[in-house]
Amino acid sequence: MKNNVVKKVVIAGGGTAGWMAAAALSKLLGKNLQISLIESDEIPTVGVGEATIPTLHIFHKLLGINEQEFMAATNATFKLGIAFENWRDIKKDYIHSFGFLGHDCWAAGFQHFWLKGKQRNIVSDIGDYIPEHLACREGRFAVLANQDKNYAYHLDAGLYAKFLRKIAERHNCQRIEGKIVNVNLNHDSGFIDSITLASGQVVEGDLFIDCTGFRGLLIEQALHTGYEDWSHVLPCDSAIAVQTKTTGKPVPYTRSIARESGWQWRIPLQNRTGNGLVFCSQYMSDEEAKKLLLANIEGELLNEPRVIKYKTGTRRKHWNKNCVAIGLSSGFIEPLESTGIHLFQKAIIRLMQLFPANGIYQNDIDEFNNQTKSEIDNIKDFIILHYHLTERKDSPFWRHCRSMPIPATLQHRMDMFRQSGAVFKKSEELFGETSWIQVMMGQGIMPKQYHPIVDLMGDDELKQFLDNIKNGVIRKVQNWPDHNDFIKHHCKSAAQ
Ligand code: FAD
């Protein structure tokens, strides 16, 4: 262990992860630390990562970020969920919206009431009982006082990094331009002593944060931490991304359209649309993917399509010696549920909570790594669910996904839901009951039973209970304006 007081923090890499870490650490701990960030204009950022989830509010609150300012600066739009098209089967679509489903009672979740209602033929689509779901379909949005923050954003990743850079520099984070050519390890401890740049400059530090993207220059190339490969359960290993000019009004949700050997994303910003195809190279070549993507986009191309290669999985340790990996350097699950930026922010907050101000101790490292591991395992299961639980048999890729072995933890959740309609969220898990229910039902599981407590209600009472909730959802959403109109008044960017 290196029990020196940590004074100098060096962040390597200035993509989304690097500037998120720099902004948070300099604003919240900067008074006691000397923080620098190294990035190279010669090495571009990965340039994707534009859909977020509602937890980003927590990060923005910590940093005191004003929503309107941030949205105008990043051409952002609002996001209430993800529309999954062709995932269960071709032309079988569903929405995974943020928000909460109906009203629970102490013994059983709302889905049990809905399931009995379904048997009695007195319910409509499960999404009709979630305001955010209905608002997606109707293209409505509002930010209201005392409203739950069940929404997220679509943002321009490059502009977001610039926005965060301003915050970091305002709080004395020093940006160092230069290409990292060497990471210098201490002969005795194996800890990182310093980083050498192409200019010959040597940057010393006590704690290093690796935000160098897939390269993992510090955590992997220097410290050889190792990687847990998940391609046996998450087989997509490539993406192709391109931006187009906006052709219509931005919808308040991300579109995820399953294709023959992967899926396509559409992320609407105020001024443009981010498009991409995630695919599995075992079943589709880069050229085929490019052709497929270009045949399925709308609007004028704003840049050349770019291929990105990756391996799904996670670093064996996210904190190793005096190096913490944050961002793609720490691993990559899949962009399907937009969890990347969330994981970066969680790692930053976790690091601040366990900040080794008085020296680096193994207990802190182990706690950090254990918390991270259980968090990503839960997210991993949720993502695998979308691929595995499909009725598609139309291509070798989907046949593979249907038949691949899945983690026992996921099998347990699916079996339990199928048998009894029960869903549970452990306190540290990201995805809650409403998420699991929407995706499991959307992908084709309809539970065999409902909880017996529902039978305490007579049929008329049950109908009234369900109708009241549904009508409440309609009344709430009817008062929300059109999403695009709301943006124009609330946070219009100069680019629109
Ligand atoms: P990068 O953007 O790659 O940044 C790396 C930085 O390191 C750069 O500044 C670079 O200059 C620097 N660097 C590298 N080598 C050197 C060197 N030798 N010297 C100096 N500097 C160096 N996440 C979401 O939350 N939502 C999404 O919708 C989403 N979609 C994604 C889609 C795809 C296809 C992929 C691959 C990822 C997606 N992610 C998403 C994950 C993630 O949010 C983004 O990829 C993220 O923007 C990448 O962040 P990063 O900062 O880790 O890496």
Boltz pocket constraint, residues with backbone or C-beta under 6 A from the ligand:
constraints:
  - pocket:
      binder: B
      contacts: [[A, 12], [A, 13], [A, 14], [A, 15], [A, 16], [A, 17], [A, 18], [A, 38], [A, 39], [A, 40], [A, 41], [A, 43], [A, 44], [A, 45], [A, 46], [A, 47], [A, 48], [A, 49], [A, 50], [A, 51], [A, 52], [A, 157], [A, 178], [A, 179], [A, 180], [A, 181], [A, 211], [A, 212], [A, 213], [A, 214], [A, 215], [A, 217], [A, 239], [A, 276], [A, 308], [A, 310], [A, 326], [A, 327], [A, 328], [A, 329], [A, 335], [A, 338], [A, 339], [A, 340], [A, 341], [A, 342]]
      max_distance: 6.0
